Amino acid sequence: MADAEDDLILSELPDEELVPQMHDDLYDGLKEEIEEGVHILLDRGWAPYTILTEALVAGMTIVGRDFRDGILFVPEVLLSANAMKAGMAILKPLLAETDAPTVGRMVIGTVKGDIHDIGKNLVSMMMEGAGFEVIDIGINNPVEKYLEALETEKPDILGMSALLTTTMPYMKTVIDTMVQEGIRDDYIVLVGGAPLNEEFGRAIGADAYCRDAAVAVETAKAMMTRKHNSMALG
């Protein structure tokens, strides 16, 4: 917990110093300091969406880059993501009131027969940190659960995770069913998990294989940009 002296220092920082300090606090996984920083910026009249993009998303972008480059590791990134979520918890109701835009919407879940969720959780938190709205349907999901979530949530992206070689083929079952239902082309499908690789992703008909959470965010952003551009042209 930040002590009174730390709070006093944070509150006395001008905006141009406070935001970079929040980036540093996110990097260090300092949850209370992030909550404090969000409250200070709100009190100073910052729009919730501006705080989200300039303080939280920009900070998590630095975390994601260093995670991708092997400078940060999963335990550290989880701390950063938890700090980000604490800041997001303050902003979410305010963002809903202002009808703020999101980068995109994603349904994510671990496939049937697989109860591993650390990788999935990390992707969820990093995607939220990048400005996506994420609906996490949990672990051990049969194809029906995925289809139900797609129909109910109307996401742009479906993310599937598997950590076992025995469960990864189930991703193809889900994609094949989407093809049969005539809805495959309506969604960007991203897959990930330790036993997967790019060749497997292509073979099962996914749009991309993402080797870690940072790559998932970069891939999702790039594909959403491409989707928006094609819609504009269309």
VMD Tcl script that draws the C-alpha trace (Angstrom):
set ca {
  {0.00 0.00 0.00}
  {1.33 3.42 -0.93}
  {1.91 5.56 2.13}
  {0.71 9.14 2.56}
  {4.04 10.56 1.45}
  {3.89 8.64 -1.85}
  {0.31 9.80 -2.41}
  {1.37 13.39 -1.73}
  {4.19 13.17 -4.25}
  {1.90 11.66 -6.90}
  {-0.74 14.31 -6.41}
  {1.84 17.09 -6.68}
  {3.21 15.90 -10.03}
  {2.09 17.93 -13.06}
  {0.27 15.99 -15.76}
  {3.32 15.76 -18.02}
  {5.20 13.98 -15.21}
  {2.32 12.04 -13.68}
  {1.47 10.09 -16.85}
  {5.05 8.80 -17.39}
  {5.15 7.97 -13.67}
  {1.99 5.89 -14.15}
  {3.69 4.07 -17.02}
  {6.55 3.25 -14.62}
  {4.10 2.18 -11.89}
  {2.28 -0.09 -14.35}
  {5.60 -1.59 -15.40}
  {6.35 -2.30 -11.72}
  {2.85 -3.69 -11.07}
  {1.99 -1.07 -8.42}
  {-1.79 -1.42 -8.17}
  {-2.48 1.22 -5.49}
  {-0.37 3.83 -7.28}
  {-2.26 3.23 -10.51}
  {-5.60 3.64 -8.74}
  {-4.31 6.85 -7.16}
  {-3.06 8.18 -10.50}
  {-6.39 7.48 -12.22}
  {-8.28 9.32 -9.47}
  {-5.90 12.29 -9.67}
  {-6.34 12.60 -13.44}
  {-10.13 12.33 -13.11}
  {-10.09 15.05 -10.45}
  {-8.07 17.21 -12.86}
  {-10.78 16.87 -15.49}
  {-9.23 14.27 -17.76}
  {-11.73 12.34 -19.87}
  {-11.90 8.63 -18.91}
  {-11.05 7.56 -22.47}
  {-7.97 9.82 -22.50}
  {-6.78 8.31 -19.21}
  {-7.36 4.83 -20.63}
  {-5.36 5.46 -23.80}
  {-2.59 7.77 -22.61}
  {-1.93 6.40 -19.12}
  {-3.02 2.74 -19.12}
  {-2.90 1.49 -22.72}
  {0.34 3.37 -23.45}
  {1.89 1.91 -20.29}
  {0.79 -1.64 -21.10}
  {2.20 -1.24 -24.61}
  {5.65 -0.80 -23.03}
  {5.02 -3.88 -20.84}
  {3.90 -5.90 -23.88}
  {6.93 -4.91 -25.91}
  {9.37 -5.92 -23.17}
  {7.46 -9.18 -22.59}
  {7.75 -9.96 -26.31}
  {11.47 -9.17 -26.22}
  {12.14 -11.38 -23.19}
  {12.92 -8.52 -20.78}
  {9.80 -9.15 -18.67}
  {8.38 -12.57 -17.76}
  {4.91 -13.93 -17.02}
  {4.84 -13.24 -13.23}
  {5.87 -9.63 -13.79}
  {3.41 -9.12 -16.62}
  {0.60 -10.56 -14.50}
  {1.39 -7.97 -11.81}
  {1.32 -5.20 -14.43}
  {-1.94 -6.51 -15.85}
  {-3.52 -6.65 -12.40}
  {-2.49 -3.04 -11.77}
  {-3.99 -2.09 -15.12}
  {-7.24 -3.90 -14.25}
  {-7.45 -1.93 -11.00}
  {-7.28 1.28 -13.00}
  {-9.77 -0.08 -15.54}
  {-12.23 -0.93 -12.75}
  {-12.43 2.79 -11.91}
  {-12.77 3.84 -15.56}
  {-15.17 1.17 -16.88}
  {-18.44 2.62 -15.52}
  {-17.36 6.10 -16.64}
  {-16.45 4.83 -20.12}
  {-19.86 3.15 -20.40}
  {-21.57 6.46 -19.57}
  {-19.63 8.33 -22.26}
  {-20.09 5.61 -24.90}
  {-16.32 5.59 -25.44}
  {-15.00 3.64 -28.44}
  {-13.18 0.34 -28.06}
  {-10.51 -1.04 -30.36}
  {-12.57 -4.18 -30.81}
  {-14.47 -6.91 -29.01}
  {-13.10 -10.39 -28.27}
  {-14.53 -13.67 -26.97}
  {-11.81 -15.92 -25.54}
  {-11.82 -19.34 -23.91}
  {-9.83 -22.54 -23.43}
  {-11.06 -25.49 -25.51}
  {-12.95 -28.58 -24.35}
  {-10.88 -30.99 -22.25}
  {-8.35 -28.33 -21.24}
  {-8.47 -26.59 -17.85}
  {-5.31 -24.50 -18.18}
  {-5.99 -20.79 -18.04}
  {-2.85 -18.80 -17.14}
  {-2.03 -18.07 -20.79}
  {-5.65 -17.26 -21.59}
  {-5.93 -14.96 -18.58}
  {-2.76 -13.15 -19.58}
  {-4.04 -12.62 -23.12}
  {-7.37 -11.36 -21.73}
  {-5.68 -8.84 -19.46}
  {-3.23 -7.67 -22.12}
  {-6.06 -7.26 -24.64}
  {-8.05 -5.20 -22.14}
  {-4.91 -3.21 -21.49}
  {-4.76 -2.47 -25.23}
  {-8.31 -1.11 -25.24}
  {-10.25 -4.21 -26.34}
  {-13.46 -5.32 -24.69}
  {-12.91 -8.95 -23.65}
  {-15.52 -11.59 -22.81}
  {-13.74 -14.51 -21.14}
  {-15.85 -17.69 -21.26}
  {-13.39 -19.66 -19.13}
  {-12.04 -23.19 -19.55}
  {-13.16 -26.54 -20.98}
  {-15.45 -25.04 -23.64}
  {-17.35 -27.29 -26.05}
  {-18.13 -25.98 -29.52}
  {-21.68 -25.09 -28.45}
  {-20.35 -22.70 -25.80}
  {-18.22 -20.88 -28.38}
  {-21.12 -20.59 -30.84}
  {-23.44 -19.34 -28.10}
  {-20.90 -16.69 -27.06}
  {-20.42 -15.57 -30.67}
  {-24.16 -15.18 -31.16}
  {-24.74 -13.43 -27.83}
  {-21.67 -11.17 -27.65}
  {-21.21 -10.32 -31.35}
  {-17.39 -10.02 -31.08}
  {-14.92 -9.12 -33.79}
  {-12.44 -11.77 -32.63}
  {-12.65 -15.33 -31.31}
  {-9.63 -16.46 -29.31}
  {-9.01 -20.12 -28.46}
  {-6.34 -21.49 -26.14}
  {-4.99 -25.01 -25.55}
  {-2.03 -26.20 -23.52}
  {-2.30 -29.94 -24.22}
  {-1.43 -31.74 -27.45}
  {-4.55 -33.86 -26.87}
  {-6.90 -30.85 -26.80}
  {-5.43 -28.66 -29.54}
  {-7.22 -30.57 -32.38}
  {-10.52 -29.43 -30.85}
  {-9.78 -25.96 -32.20}
  {-10.31 -27.40 -35.69}
  {-13.66 -28.81 -34.54}
  {-14.79 -25.33 -33.54}
  {-13.57 -23.71 -36.77}
  {-15.07 -26.49 -38.94}
  {-18.41 -26.03 -37.17}
  {-18.25 -22.28 -37.81}
  {-17.68 -23.05 -41.50}
  {-20.67 -25.43 -41.54}
  {-22.82 -22.78 -39.86}
  {-21.75 -20.22 -42.48}
  {-20.29 -17.83 -39.90}
  {-16.55 -18.46 -40.18}
  {-15.86 -15.36 -42.26}
  {-17.68 -13.13 -39.77}
  {-14.90 -13.40 -37.19}
  {-11.15 -13.09 -36.82}
  {-9.98 -16.37 -35.24}
  {-6.78 -16.31 -33.19}
  {-5.30 -19.43 -31.55}
  {-2.52 -19.89 -29.03}
  {-0.94 -22.21 -26.50}
  {2.40 -23.88 -25.82}
  {2.09 -26.90 -28.18}
  {0.84 -24.87 -31.16}
  {2.81 -23.30 -34.00}
  {2.12 -21.25 -37.13}
  {1.84 -24.33 -39.32}
  {-0.85 -25.79 -37.05}
  {-2.74 -22.49 -37.04}
  {-2.80 -22.44 -40.84}
  {-3.75 -26.11 -41.08}
  {-6.87 -25.72 -38.92}
  {-8.04 -22.57 -40.70}
  {-7.29 -19.96 -38.04}
  {-6.46 -16.41 -39.09}
  {-3.31 -16.41 -36.97}
  {-1.32 -18.28 -34.34}
  {-0.11 -16.05 -31.51}
  {2.90 -17.34 -29.58}
  {2.27 -15.14 -26.55}
  {0.01 -12.39 -25.18}
  {2.07 -9.54 -26.62}
  {1.91 -11.04 -30.11}
  {-1.84 -11.62 -29.65}
  {-2.35 -7.91 -28.98}
  {-0.22 -6.84 -31.95}
  {-1.97 -9.32 -34.25}
  {-5.45 -8.35 -33.06}
  {-4.73 -4.64 -33.55}
  {-3.36 -5.20 -37.05}
  {-6.31 -7.37 -38.07}
  {-8.86 -4.92 -36.66}
  {-7.21 -2.11 -38.64}
  {-7.39 -4.24 -41.77}
  {-11.05 -5.06 -41.06}
  {-11.95 -1.40 -40.56}
  {-10.12 -0.42 -43.74}
  {-11.86 -3.08 -45.82}
  {-15.24 -2.04 -44.40}
  {-14.50 1.60 -45.28}
  {-13.56 0.61 -48.83}
  {-16.60 -1.62 -49.12}
}
mol new
graphics top color blue
foreach p $ca { graphics top sphere $p radius 0.5 }
foreach p [lrange $ca 0 end-1] q [lrange $ca 1 end] { graphics top cylinder $p $q radius 0.2 }
display resetview
